[in-house]
Every structure is written in structure tokens, then in C-alpha cells.
């Protein structure tokens, strides 16, 4: 392979065997869809259990002399309450720059082993994130990349039923917590979390064990493989941000509608990079806001589409858009001036120079069905 060729996950051969259409994504050769197609994969996940290769994500450990030392170091980099994590509990947060823009979003877990945090960062940002942490972590807190680990996601209302046949203990995992379980003789770290709006699990195993786990899970008739195409339509309907679309180095978590992930203590005490802007926007409001958008016709509005008010004045842009199989119509997310962000506001979308009618709607497009 040439130096510029996309990397391959530990499951690459499995996708090829299943006839997946492969394409470059975040530096990896990833399955976009399998022969059944994106809409079928999307609908299967909403009704049964979809299996996703997310091995391209970055898994790492932060380790120090005590949990308090490691959590305090992480709290300097993110606005989440890391010190308040209980063992095996996880939280969603963001790395921010000095201007309060988002460098990446990530999941942070308090490991069962004392003095250890486990984090999962986005594939396209992991090299940046590892360098960012190395630069800012204090002496005594070490970052360890876990490139030896693979990650798969089993998502959907029948994910628990399917996984519990192999590992009954997963029934007892609470939302946003993990357990160490054995799945068909494979040692795994299993969290109840995901990116589809459905109940489900994210399963971390050794690279060498990933193909066996993949095949084992797919041997259940409730489980089918799902590619990046349906992963995107599922997360869009669920109202979840995608880095590089809804989040980037200019967008704050307040603008992105993620203020819920910043608890009262962190808002008051600050102490994290980018606090000044976050505090200002929480107190006085942000100039723009992430919103859901429903085009009135059948034509989807794509990333970059200009949003105008009904008089034709530009008020924002689409950041993600496509067809939502579960709502049987086009859906989109984007940013508009806060004054135009109320659900029900009538807008136009400039598609190939033609203004098409649409409306601001509440997110998510379908209710999230996490098992809380």
C-alpha cells in the first residue's frame, strides 16, 4: 500500500467478504453500505439490531497516581464534570480551544482501575487530540494510545436481546456505564451507549478478536451489518452532531445546543480552556443556534445550502442534510441567527439558486429510545 492509501480496520476483510461498497472516510477504507442498501440498513437498525465497525475511532487511557489527579487534569481540557464520575460511568464532552471553539467531541469513562480514565475520540481528529492532550496534561498524568483495540457498535431495540444470548450480564449495564464481560470466550469492555438514538452497546476488544466477535454477532438473525451511509442518516434523525459538520474550531458547545453537557459547577468555576466564551454565551445568549430543519417538499437540502428568511435575507447554513427513512422525508440540521431559531419559523433553502420552503423544527426528528 502507498503511504497515502487509506488505512484498514481489523474488520476490513469481513466487509469485503460481505460485498460492502468501500470508500475512504477519516483516513480509513470503510464500508458505506452493504448489498441491501442504506435505507434497508437504517430501517433494520430502527427495528432490530445493526452492527457497525467503529474501529477507526481513537481509544486511549489517561493514567495517574489517583483518580482525582487524572480527573482534574481532564477537567482543564473539557467542560464536563469528570470528578463526579462513578467507577465505570461515562460522559460526553468536548475539547475546546482558547476561543471556545470545539476541537473535538469525545466520550470519557472512569475506568474500574483506580487512577485511570478511558476516552474515545473521533477518527478524523484522533492524531490532533492525542497531541493536544500530550501538550497540556501535567507531569504525572500519562496518555496511552490503545491502537491495539477495536470497537464495534450494536444498536437497535433488539441489541440487548441479541447480545444477552452470548453474555447475559449485559442486561444489567446501565445507560452510559460499562462492564467487563466475556462474549463467546472473548474478553470485552461493553458500554451501553451509541450514536443512533436507539438502545445499544459499544464493544471494545483486542484487534485479534474483532473478526471473531463480528462473525459471532452476525450469526444471530436479529443482527445485520450497517455501513456509514445509514450511520449518518440514523445520527441525523437522532439530532447528533458530527465533527466537521455541526462542530468545528469556530463553533461553541452553547451554539451547538450542547450546554446540557456542561454542569452547574463547571459553569460557575470554569477552569477549562475556552471558559470565557462559554460563560458569556450562557449568560447573554449566542449569536447563532443549531436547529432542526424540515424541507416542505421531497428534495433533500445538503451540507452548505444557504438558509434565508422568507424575505430572502441569508440567516444561516445547512451543516448536514439528507433523507430520513424513519420520518419518510428530507431532514437537515444547520445554524441560523438565534432570532430565527424558534421551532415553527418559516424559512427558505437556496437549492441550486431556487428558494425552497422549509421550517425550523425541534430536535431530534424522532424520539431517542435509550434504555435509561
C-alpha positions in Angstrom: 0.0 0.0 0.0 1.2 3.5 -0.7 1.7 6.0 2.1 -1.4 7.9 1.1 -3.6 4.8 0.8 -6.4 4.7 3.4 -5.8 2.6 6.5 -7.8 -0.6 7.1 -9.5 -1.6 10.3 -9.2 -5.1 11.8 -12.6 -5.8 10.1 -11.8 -4.8 6.6 -11.7 -8.3 5.3 -15.1 -9.0 6.8 -16.7 -6.1 4.9 -15.2 -7.2 1.6 -16.5 -10.8 2.2 -20.0 -9.3 2.8 -19.9 -7.4 -0.5 -19.7 -3.9 1.1 -19.2 -0.8 -1.0 -16.0 0.6 0.5 -14.9 4.3 0.4 -12.3 6.5 2.2 -13.5 8.1 5.4 -11.3 9.8 8.1 -8.2 8.2 6.6 -9.7 4.6 6.6 -11.2 2.4 3.9 -14.7 2.0 5.4 -18.0 0.3 4.4 -20.5 2.8 3.1 -23.2 0.2 2.6 -23.8 -3.5 2.1 -25.8 -5.0 -0.8 -29.2 -4.5 0.9 -28.7 -0.7 0.7 -28.7 2.3 3.1 -32.4 2.6 3.6 -32.8 -1.1 4.4 -29.9 -0.9 6.9 -31.3 2.2 8.5 -34.8 0.6 9.0 -33.2 -2.7 10.2 -31.4 -0.8 13.0 -34.6 1.1 14.0 -36.5 -2.2 14.2 -33.9 -4.9 15.1 -30.1 -4.7 15.7 -27.5 -3.1 13.4 -23.8 -3.9 13.7 -21.3 -1.1 12.9 -17.5 -1.1 12.5 -16.2 1.9 14.5 -12.7 0.6 14.9 -11.4 3.8 13.3 -12.3 5.8 16.4 -9.4 6.6 18.8 -9.3 4.7 22.1 -6.9 5.8 24.8 -6.2 5.8 28.5 -5.1 8.6 30.9 -3.4 7.3 34.0 -2.0 8.9 37.1 -1.4 8.4 40.8 -5.1 8.8 41.7 -8.5 9.3 40.0 -8.6 12.9 41.4 -5.3 13.7 39.8 -6.3 12.4 36.3 -9.9 13.8 36.5 -8.6 17.2 37.5 -6.2 17.1 34.5 -9.0 16.2 32.2 -11.3 18.9 33.6 -8.7 21.5 32.5 -9.4 20.4 28.9 -13.1 19.8 28.9 -16.2 21.4 30.5 -17.7 18.1 31.7 -17.9 17.0 35.4 -15.2 14.4 35.3 -14.5 14.4 39.0 -18.1 13.4 39.6 -17.9 10.2 37.5 -18.5 7.0 39.4 -16.4 3.9 38.5 -17.5 2.5 35.1 -19.6 5.6 34.3 -19.1 7.7 31.1 -19.9 11.2 30.0 -20.0 13.1 26.7 -17.9 16.3 26.4 -15.8 18.4 24.1 -12.2 19.6 23.8 -12.3 23.4 23.4 -9.7 25.9 22.1 -8.8 29.2 23.8 -11.6 30.9 21.8 -14.2 28.4 23.0 -14.5 26.7 19.6 -14.8 22.9 19.5 -11.6 20.9 18.7 -13.5 17.6 19.0 -16.2 15.8 20.9 -15.5 12.7 22.9 -16.7 10.1 25.4 -14.9 10.0 28.8 -15.2 7.0 31.1 -14.0 6.4 34.7 -12.2 3.1 34.4 -12.7 0.5 37.1 -8.9 0.6 37.6 -8.1 3.5 40.0 -6.3 6.5 38.6 -7.5 5.8 35.1 -9.8 7.4 32.5 -10.7 5.8 29.2 -11.6 8.1 26.3 -12.9 7.6 22.8 -12.2 10.4 20.3 -13.2 10.9 16.6 -11.3 9.1 13.9 -10.5 12.2 11.9 -9.3 14.1 14.9 -7.5 11.5 16.9 -3.9 12.5 16.0 -4.8 16.1 16.8 -6.4 15.1 20.1 -3.6 12.9 21.2 -1.1 15.7 20.5 -3.4 18.2 22.3 -3.6 16.1 25.4 0.2 15.3 25.4 0.9 19.0 25.2 -1.5 20.0 28.0 -1.5 17.1 30.5 0.5 17.8 33.7 3.5 15.8 34.8 2.3 12.6 36.5 -0.6 12.0 34.1 0.3 9.7 31.1 -1.6 9.2 27.9 -1.6 5.7 26.4 -2.9 5.2 22.9 -4.8 1.9 22.5 -4.3 1.2 18.9 -4.3 -2.5 19.8 -8.1 -2.3 20.4 -11.0 -2.5 18.1 -14.5 -1.0 18.6 -17.9 -2.2 17.2 -21.4 -0.8 18.0 -24.5 -3.0 18.2 -27.5 -0.7 18.0 -31.3 -1.1 17.9 -34.3 -2.1 20.1 -33.2 -5.8 19.8 -29.5 -5.2 20.6 -29.8 -6.3 24.2 -31.8 -9.4 23.2 -29.1 -10.4 20.7 -26.1 -9.7 22.9 -27.6 -11.2 26.0 -27.7 -14.6 24.3 -23.9 -14.5 24.3 -23.4 -12.5 27.5 -26.4 -12.4 29.8 -24.6 -9.8 32.1 -25.2 -7.0 29.5 -28.8 -6.8 30.6 -27.6 -5.2 33.8 -25.4 -2.5 32.2 -27.0 0.9 32.9 -27.1 3.7 30.2 -23.7 5.4 29.9 -21.9 2.8 32.0 -19.7 -0.1 31.1 -18.9 -3.7 32.3 -16.2 -6.2 31.6 -17.9 -9.2 30.1 -17.0 -12.3 28.1 -18.7 -12.8 24.7 -18.2 -16.2 23.3 -14.9 -16.6 25.1 -13.7 -13.1 24.0 -12.8 -10.6 26.7 -14.7 -7.3 26.1 -15.4 -3.9 27.6 -19.1 -3.2 26.8 -20.7 0.2 27.4 -24.4 1.0 27.0 -24.1 3.9 24.6 -24.3 4.8 20.9 -24.9 7.3 18.1 -28.2 6.2 16.6 -30.8 7.3 19.1 -31.6 3.6 19.9 -30.7 1.4 22.8 -27.4 -0.4 22.2 -23.8 -1.1 23.1 -20.3 -0.2 22.1 -17.9 -3.1 22.5 -14.1 -2.8 22.8 -12.0 -5.9 22.2 -8.4 -6.8 21.1 -7.8 -6.3 17.4 -7.1 -10.0 17.0 -10.5 -10.9 18.5 -12.6 -8.4 16.4 -13.3 -10.6 13.3 -14.4 -13.5 15.6 -16.7 -11.2 17.5 -18.1 -9.7 14.3 -19.0 -13.1 12.9 -20.4 -14.3 16.2 -22.8 -11.3 16.4 -23.8 -11.6 12.8 -24.7 -15.3 13.3 -27.8 -14.1 15.1 -30.8 -13.4 12.7 -31.6 -10.3 14.7 -28.3 -8.7 13.6 -27.2 -7.3 10.3 -24.2 -5.2 9.2 -24.7 -1.5 8.7 -22.4 1.0 6.9 -21.5 4.6 7.2 -24.4 5.7 5.0 -27.1 4.5 7.4 -24.9 5.5 10.4 -25.2 9.1 9.1 -29.0 9.0 8.5 -29.6 7.4 11.9 -27.5 10.0 13.8 -29.1 12.9 11.7 -32.6 11.7 12.7 -31.4 11.4 16.3 -30.2 15.0 16.3 -26.5 14.2 17.0 -23.6 16.4 16.0 -20.9 15.2 13.5 -17.5 16.8 13.8 -16.6 18.7 10.7 -20.3 19.5 10.2 -22.2 20.6 13.3 -18.9 21.1 15.2 -15.7 22.7 14.3 -13.0 25.0 15.7 -15.3 28.1 15.4 -18.4 26.6 17.0 -19.0 26.7 20.7 -20.9 24.0 22.6 -23.5 26.6 23.5 -24.2 27.4 19.9 -24.3 23.7 19.1 -27.1 23.1 21.7 -24.7 21.1 24.0 -24.9 23.3 27.1 -26.7 20.3 28.8 -23.3 18.6 28.9 -21.8 21.5 31.0 -23.0 21.1 34.6 -23.6 23.9 37.1 -20.3 23.5 38.9 -18.2 23.8 35.8 -20.2 26.8 34.5 -19.6 28.6 37.8 -16.0 27.6 38.5 -14.7 27.4 34.9 -11.0 26.4 34.9 -11.3 24.8 31.4 -9.9 26.0 28.1 -12.5 28.3 26.4 -14.4 29.1 29.6 -14.7 32.8 28.9 -16.7 32.4 25.8 -18.9 29.6 27.2 -19.7 31.7 30.3 -20.5 34.8 28.1 -22.9 32.8 25.8 -24.5 31.0 28.7 -25.2 34.4 30.4 -26.1 36.5 27.4 -27.0 34.1 24.6 -25.2 33.0 21.5 -25.5 34.8 18.1 -26.5 31.6 16.3 -28.0 28.3 17.2 -28.1 24.7 15.9 -31.6 23.8 14.7 -33.6 21.0 13.0 -35.0 21.8 9.6 -37.8 20.1 7.6 -37.9 20.9 3.9 -41.6 21.0 2.7 -41.0 19.1 -0.5 -39.2 15.8 -1.2 -35.9 17.3 -2.2 -33.1 17.0 0.4 -31.0 20.0 1.4 -27.3 19.2 1.5 -24.4 20.5 3.6 -23.6 24.1 2.7 -27.1 25.1 1.5 -27.8 28.7 2.4 -30.8 29.3 4.6 -32.8 32.6 4.2 -35.8 34.1 5.9 -38.9 34.4 3.8 -37.8 37.9 2.6 -34.7 36.4 1.1 -32.1 37.5 3.7 -29.4 35.0 4.4 -29.6 33.8 8.1 -27.5 30.7 8.2 -26.4 27.4 6.5 -27.2 23.7 6.5 -24.5 21.6 8.1 -26.0 18.1 7.5 -28.9 17.0 5.3 -30.4 14.0 3.6 -33.4 11.7 3.5 -34.8 10.5 6.9 -36.2 7.0 6.3 -37.9 6.9 9.7 -39.8 10.2 9.0 -40.2 9.4 5.3 -38.9 12.7 4.1 -35.9 15.1 4.0 -34.3 16.3 7.2 -31.5 18.6 7.9 -29.6 20.4 10.7 -27.9 23.8 10.5 -27.1 27.1 12.2 -29.3 30.1 12.0 -29.3 33.5 13.8 -30.8 33.0 17.2 -33.7 35.4 16.5 -34.8 33.0 13.7 -34.3 29.7 15.6 -37.7 29.2 17.2 -39.5 25.9 16.1 -42.2 26.8 13.6 -40.2 29.6 12.0 -40.7 29.5 8.2 -37.5 29.7 6.1 -36.3 29.1 2.6 -33.4 26.9 1.4 -31.5 28.0 -1.6 -31.1 24.8 -3.6 -29.3 25.5 -7.0 -30.4 29.1 -6.7 -34.1 28.3 -6.2 -35.7 29.1 -2.8 -37.5 26.0 -1.5 -39.8 26.4 1.6 -38.9 24.8 4.9 -39.5 25.2 8.6 -37.4 25.2 11.8 -38.4 22.2 13.9 -37.3 20.8 17.3 -34.6 18.2 17.6 -34.4 15.2 17.5 -36.6 14.3 14.5 -37.6 11.0 16.2 -37.6 10.4 19.9 -34.4 8.9 21.4 -35.0 5.4 22.8 -32.1 4.9 25.1 -32.7 2.5 28.0 -32.3 4.8 30.9 
